[in-house]
């Protein structure tokens, strides 16, 4: 579940551009103004719970229903007043006004148990301090240094695949991105590290999603539930692994190029470093952003490519033309424009982070309309990304809408009609890390193989991130 931060990282909006360093073809164009907002009423709820039962049953369908009712829709999350916004201008206001007129809401004990008080949940001066300490570790210069590891891990996987092999794409992409994460974040390279943390993260992610969309969302923190017990046990595993690796780093006495070492060395303007608890919180945050989101994006990309042979052929044409018979590196990223567009279009249709929410403070407005203090404001990437007002043939997988080509021009898409990494001052810090990793991994593997995923429809399940509802089995076909 994304918050106003939008993703388990926070940084600057320009990092969210997948087309190189600056504006490129297909970049967002400003949306038209929202005139005199008309606020529609959401579905009738039930006493005490409001619309929580309908939301919990299928959050994605619920938000699509709200979008069909209007750009501004009242509903109730439990007994609390809520406002859903779908228009890109309103989404942009919500994102850019965080820290001023919209606050970070409490996402519940399950979320806090896993994430602690890291940069995505901290507020005010505490958030600004942590952001200043974490951001340097994921700037473009640093991402460049991690790119070789991303490609090397993907090459190792490609070397293990063979023509005609059956693979579970979810497991393969999870194992790959876990390996990238433990190497780039922790600076270690043993399967045990990745497996122990990965299993615990899977449990934690499911429990956060279940709590957020179920009765746990309105239960007091002190009420024990089986799900809360499971996430505590999973978090204990994660804490033990992080503590062990942090101790190794502190005892090593040598400079390392990994993210954890950069966090340990970081100092704020007073010369103070991050505490052990802060190191733990930021490390877990970076792991989720560097593993969970990228893994999910790659699974959905393979699924979409398998169902769209034309796009798959256009992708491999670019890979053959740009890379020929060599593996990609960071310097190829800017040239792989269609590969970037494939990832961007995947994130449009299956946004890893599917929900953003903020809490109105004094003076909050949207579209010129005052928003009462305490109102919880919601927006959904899933709903806005599939709005036919902003996207031609909105349900279709068409990377060309971002780049042009194939006989069509790039679409003029409003700013904040695409916001998989959030936006505003708390946009994801790790955006560029995630995009570069997804593009390089896809380039390495798609240059050598096509994956034919089962023809059965795979449905998205909204938990901490948007996950497939089943194993994604595929047959590997070697290219020439």
C-alpha positions in Angstrom: 0.0 0.0 0.0 1.6 3.3 -1.0 1.1 6.3 1.1 1.6 9.9 0.2 5.2 8.9 -0.4 3.8 6.7 -3.1 6.5 4.0 -2.9 9.1 2.7 -0.5 11.4 5.6 -1.5 11.0 9.3 -1.7 13.0 11.8 -3.9 12.6 14.2 -6.8 10.1 13.9 -9.7 12.7 14.1 -12.5 14.0 10.7 -11.4 10.7 9.3 -12.5 11.3 10.0 -16.2 12.0 6.7 -17.9 13.2 8.4 -21.1 16.8 9.2 -20.2 17.7 12.1 -17.9 15.2 14.7 -19.1 12.0 15.2 -21.1 11.6 13.0 -24.1 8.9 12.1 -26.6 5.8 10.9 -24.8 6.5 12.9 -21.7 3.5 14.1 -19.8 1.6 17.2 -21.0 -0.2 19.4 -18.5 -3.9 18.4 -18.0 -6.7 20.9 -18.4 -7.9 22.7 -15.3 -10.6 21.1 -13.1 -13.4 23.6 -13.0 -15.8 23.9 -10.0 -15.5 20.3 -8.7 -18.7 18.3 -8.5 -18.5 15.9 -5.7 -20.4 12.6 -6.3 -21.5 10.2 -3.6 -20.0 6.8 -3.4 -21.8 3.5 -2.9 -24.0 3.2 0.1 -22.0 1.7 3.0 -23.0 -0.1 6.1 -23.1 1.1 9.7 -19.7 1.5 11.4 -17.8 -0.1 8.5 -18.9 2.3 5.8 -17.6 1.1 2.4 -14.9 -1.1 4.0 -16.5 -4.4 3.0 -16.8 -3.5 -0.7 -13.3 -2.0 -0.6 -11.8 -5.1 1.1 -13.5 -7.5 -1.3 -11.9 -6.0 -4.4 -10.1 -2.7 -3.9 -9.2 -2.3 -7.6 -12.8 -2.8 -8.8 -14.0 -0.5 -6.0 -11.8 2.3 -7.1 -12.8 1.8 -10.7 -16.4 2.1 -9.6 -15.6 5.4 -7.8 -13.8 6.7 -11.0 -16.9 6.0 -13.0 -18.9 8.1 -10.6 -16.7 11.1 -11.0 -13.4 12.8 -10.4 -14.3 13.6 -6.8 -16.3 11.0 -4.8 -17.2 10.8 -1.2 -17.0 7.5 0.6 -16.3 6.2 4.1 -13.4 4.0 5.2 -14.8 2.5 8.3 -16.4 5.4 10.2 -14.1 8.0 8.7 -14.9 10.4 5.9 -12.9 9.9 2.7 -12.6 11.6 -0.6 -11.5 9.7 -3.8 -9.9 11.8 -6.5 -9.3 10.5 -10.1 -8.5 13.6 -12.2 -4.7 14.0 -12.9 -4.8 17.7 -11.7 -6.3 16.6 -8.4 -3.8 13.8 -8.0 -1.0 16.3 -8.7 -2.4 18.6 -6.0 -2.5 15.8 -3.5 1.0 14.7 -4.3 2.6 18.2 -4.4 0.9 19.6 -1.3 2.2 16.8 1.0 4.1 18.2 4.0 2.1 21.4 3.6 -1.7 20.9 3.5 -1.8 17.1 3.4 -0.2 14.8 6.0 1.0 11.3 6.1 -1.8 9.1 7.4 -1.3 6.1 9.8 -1.3 3.0 7.7 -1.8 0.6 10.6 0.3 -1.6 12.9 1.2 -4.1 10.2 2.8 -1.5 8.0 4.6 0.1 10.9 5.8 -3.2 12.2 7.6 -3.9 8.9 8.7 -0.4 7.8 9.3 1.2 11.3 9.7 5.0 11.0 11.6 5.1 7.7 11.7 7.8 5.1 8.3 6.9 3.6 6.4 7.2 6.9 8.3 9.9 8.8 7.1 13.5 8.7 8.2 17.0 8.8 11.8 17.8 9.9 12.4 14.1 10.6 11.5 13.2 7.0 13.6 15.9 5.6 16.6 14.8 7.6 16.2 11.1 6.6 15.6 12.0 3.0 18.8 14.0 2.9 20.8 11.1 4.3 19.2 8.4 2.1 18.9 10.2 -1.3 22.7 10.3 -2.1 22.8 6.5 -2.2 20.3 6.2 -5.0 21.3 9.2 -7.2 22.0 8.5 -10.9 25.8 8.4 -10.3 25.3 5.6 -7.7 22.7 3.8 -9.8 25.3 3.7 -12.6 27.6 1.8 -10.2 24.9 -0.7 -9.4 24.0 -1.4 -13.1 26.8 -3.9 -13.7 25.5 -6.0 -10.8 22.0 -5.9 -12.2 23.2 -7.1 -15.6 25.5 -9.7 -14.2 22.7 -11.3 -12.1 20.4 -11.3 -15.2 23.2 -12.9 -17.3 23.7 -15.6 -14.7 20.0 -16.5 -14.9 20.0 -16.4 -18.7 22.9 -18.9 -18.7 20.8 -21.3 -16.5 17.8 -21.2 -18.8 17.5 -23.6 -21.8 15.3 -23.9 -24.8 12.0 -25.7 -23.9 12.4 -25.3 -20.2 9.3 -24.7 -18.0 9.8 -22.0 -15.4 7.8 -20.2 -12.7 8.2 -16.6 -13.7 7.3 -15.3 -10.3 9.9 -17.4 -8.6 12.6 -16.7 -11.2 12.1 -12.9 -11.1 11.8 -12.9 -7.3 15.1 -14.8 -6.9 16.8 -12.6 -9.5 15.7 -9.3 -7.9 16.5 -10.6 -4.4 20.0 -11.4 -5.5 20.4 -7.9 -7.0 19.0 -6.4 -3.8 21.3 -8.3 -1.4 24.3 -7.5 -3.5 23.6 -3.8 -4.1 22.1 -3.1 -0.7 23.9 -5.4 1.7 27.0 -6.2 -0.3 26.7 -9.9 0.4 26.2 -12.7 -2.1 25.0 -15.9 -0.4 21.7 -17.6 -1.3 20.8 -17.9 2.4 20.6 -14.1 2.9 18.3 -13.7 -0.1 16.1 -16.7 0.8 15.7 -15.9 4.5 14.8 -12.2 3.9 12.7 -13.0 0.8 10.5 -15.6 2.6 9.9 -13.2 5.4 9.1 -10.3 3.0 6.6 -12.4 1.2 4.7 -13.1 4.4 4.9 -9.5 5.6 3.6 -8.2 2.2 0.6 -10.5 2.3 -0.3 -9.7 5.8 0.0 -5.9 5.2 -2.4 -6.2 2.3 -4.8 -8.4 4.3 -4.8 -6.1 7.3 -5.2 -2.9 5.2 -8.3 -4.1 3.3 -9.9 -6.1 6.1 -11.3 -5.6 9.5 -7.8 -5.1 10.8 -7.8 -1.7 9.2 -10.1 -0.4 11.9 -9.0 -2.5 14.9 -7.0 -0.9 17.6 -3.3 -1.7 17.6 -3.6 -3.7 20.9 -6.0 -6.2 19.4 -4.1 -9.4 18.7 -4.8 -11.2 15.4 -3.2 -14.2 13.7 -2.1 -12.0 10.9 -0.4 -9.5 13.2 1.4 -12.4 14.9 2.7 -13.7 11.6 4.0 -10.3 10.5 5.8 -9.9 13.9 7.5 -13.3 13.3 8.5 -12.4 9.8 9.8 -9.0 10.8 11.9 -10.7 13.5 13.6 -12.7 10.8 14.3 -9.6 8.7 15.6 -7.7 11.7 18.0 -10.5 12.6 19.4 -10.7 9.1 19.8 -6.9 8.8 21.4 -6.7 12.3 23.9 -9.4 11.3 24.9 -7.7 8.1 25.1 -4.3 9.7 27.5 -5.8 12.3 29.7 -7.3 9.6 29.9 -3.9 7.9 30.7 -2.1 11.1 33.4 -4.6 11.9 34.9 -4.7 8.4 36.6 -1.4 8.7 36.9 -1.1 4.9 34.9 1.1 2.5 32.3 -0.8 0.4 30.3 0.3 -2.6 26.9 -1.0 -1.4 23.9 1.0 -0.2 24.2 -0.1 3.4 27.8 1.2 3.6 26.7 4.5 2.2 23.9 4.7 4.8 26.3 3.9 7.6 28.7 6.6 6.4 26.0 9.3 5.9 26.0 12.4 8.1 23.4 15.1 8.5 24.1 18.8 8.6 24.9 18.5 12.4 27.4 15.7 11.7 25.0 13.1 13.2 24.7 9.6 11.7 21.7 7.4 11.4 21.0 5.3 14.5 20.9 1.5 14.4 17.1 1.6 14.3 17.1 4.1 11.5 19.6 2.1 9.6 17.3 -0.9 10.0 14.2 1.0 8.8 15.9 2.5 5.8 17.5 -0.8 4.8 14.2 -2.6 4.8 12.6 0.3 2.9 15.3 0.1 0.2 15.0 -3.7 0.0 11.3 -3.5 -0.6 11.8 -0.8 -3.3 14.7 -2.6 -4.9 13.2 -6.1 -4.9 9.5 -6.3 -4.5 8.5 -3.6 -6.9 10.9 -4.6 -9.7 10.1 -8.3 -9.4 6.4 -7.6 -9.8 7.0 -5.3 -12.7 9.0 -7.9 -14.6 6.5 -10.6 -14.0 3.7 -8.4 -15.5 6.0 -7.4 -18.4 6.6 -11.1 -19.3 2.9 -11.8 -19.1 2.0 -8.8 -21.3 4.7 -9.6 -23.9 3.5 -13.2 -24.1 0.0 -12.0 -24.9 1.2 -9.4 -27.4 3.5 -10.9 -30.0 3.7 -7.7 -32.0 5.1 -5.8 -29.0 7.5 -8.7 -28.3 8.9 -8.5 -31.9 9.3 -4.8 -31.7 11.2 -5.2 -28.4 13.6 -7.8 -29.8 14.1 -5.7 -32.9 15.4 -2.9 -30.8 17.5 -5.2 -28.7 19.1 -6.7 -31.8 19.7 -3.3 -33.3 21.2 -1.6 -30.2 23.0 -4.5 -28.5 23.8 -7.0 -31.4 25.5 -9.9 -29.7 26.6 -8.1 -26.4 25.1 -7.7 -23.0 23.6 -4.3 -22.0 25.2 -1.9 -19.6 24.2 1.4 -18.0 25.4 3.3 -21.1 22.8 1.5 -23.2 19.9 2.5 -21.0 19.2 5.8 -22.8 19.3 4.1 -26.2 16.8 1.4 -25.3 13.8 3.7 -25.7 11.3 1.0 -26.7 12.4 -1.3 -23.8 11.8 1.7 -21.5 8.4 2.1 -23.0 7.6 -1.5 -22.5 8.4 -1.1 -18.8 6.5 2.2 -18.6 3.4 0.7 -20.2 3.6 -2.3 -17.9 3.6 0.1 -14.9 0.6 1.8 -16.4 -1.5 -1.3 -16.7 -0.2 -3.1 -13.6 1.2 -0.4 -11.3 3.2 -2.1 -8.6 2.0 0.6 -6.1 -1.7 0.9 -6.7 -2.9 3.3 -4.1 -1.8 6.7 -2.6 -3.5 8.4 0.4 -3.1 11.6 2.4 -4.8 13.2 5.3 -6.1 16.8 4.9 -4.7 19.4 7.2 -5.8 23.0 7.9 -6.1 24.9 4.6 -6.2 21.8 2.3 -7.9 22.3 -1.0 -8.4 20.3 -4.2 -9.5 22.0 -7.4 -10.2 25.1 -5.4 -12.5 23.2 -3.1 -11.8 23.2 0.6 -11.2 19.8 2.1 -12.3 19.4 5.7 -9.5 18.8 8.2 -9.1 15.1 8.9 -10.6 13.9 5.6 -8.7 11.0 4.1 -8.0 11.6 0.4 -7.4 8.7 -1.8 -6.2 8.2 -5.4 -5.4 5.0 -7.3 -2.9 4.5 -10.0 -4.9 1.5 -11.1 -8.0 3.6 -11.7 -6.4 6.7 -13.2 -3.9 4.8 -15.4 -6.8 3.0 -17.1 -9.0 6.1 -17.6 -10.0 6.2 -21.3 -10.1 10.0 -21.1 -6.3 10.1 -20.9 -5.3 6.9 -22.9 -6.5 5.8 -26.3 -7.6 2.2 -26.1 -6.8 2.3 -22.4 -7.0 -1.4 -21.7 -4.5 -2.3 -24.6 -0.8 -2.9 -24.1 0.7 -0.3 -26.4 4.2 0.9 -25.6 4.1 3.1 -28.7 1.8 5.5 -26.9 5.0 6.7 -25.1 7.5 6.8 -27.9 5.5 7.0 -31.2 6.4 4.7 -34.0 4.5 1.9 -35.7 2.6 4.5 -37.6 1.3 6.5 -34.7 2.4 9.5 -32.7 3.2 9.5 -29.0 0.1 10.4 -27.0 -0.2 13.6 -25.2 -0.7 12.2 -21.7 -1.6 14.6 -18.9 0.9 15.0 -16.1 -0.1 12.8 -13.1 -2.2 10.5 -15.4 0.8 8.2 -14.9 2.2 8.2 -11.4 3.4 4.7 -10.5 6.2 6.2 -8.3 4.0 8.9 -6.8 5.1 12.5 -7.3 5.8 15.8 -5.7 8.3 16.2 -2.9 7.9 12.6 -1.7 8.2 10.9 -5.1 10.1 7.7 -4.9 13.8 8.0 -4.2 14.5 4.7 -5.9 12.6 5.4 -9.1 15.7 5.4 -11.3 17.2 2.4 -9.6 13.9 0.5 -10.3 13.6 1.6 -13.9 17.2 0.9 -14.8 17.1 -2.5 -13.1 13.8 -3.5 -14.9 15.1 -2.3 -18.3 18.5 -4.0 -18.0 17.1 -7.3 -16.8 14.4 -7.4 -19.5 17.1 -6.5 -22.1 19.4 -9.3 -21.0 16.7 -12.0 -20.9 14.6 -10.9 -23.9 17.6 -10.7 -26.1 18.1 -14.4 -25.7 14.6 -15.8 -25.0 10.9 -15.5 -25.5 8.7 -16.6 -22.7 5.3 -18.1 -23.5 3.1 -17.7 -20.5 0.0 -19.8 -20.0 -2.9 -18.4 -22.0 -5.1 -18.4 -18.9 -5.9 -14.9 -17.6 -3.9 -13.9 -14.6 -5.6 -11.5 -12.2 -3.9 -8.8 -10.0 -4.1 -9.1 -6.2 -3.5 -5.8 -4.3 -1.3 -6.4 -1.3 1.7 -4.3 -0.4 2.4 -4.4 -4.1 0.2 -5.6 -7.0 0.9 -9.3 -7.4 -0.4 -12.0 -9.7 -3.1 -14.3 -8.2 -1.2 -17.5 -9.1 2.1 -18.9 -10.2 3.0 -17.6 -13.6 4.3 -20.6 -15.5 6.0 -20.2 -18.9 7.9 -22.1 -21.5 11.4 -20.7 -22.4 12.1 -20.4 -26.1 15.6 -19.6 -27.2 16.0 -17.1 -29.9 18.5 -17.7 -32.8 
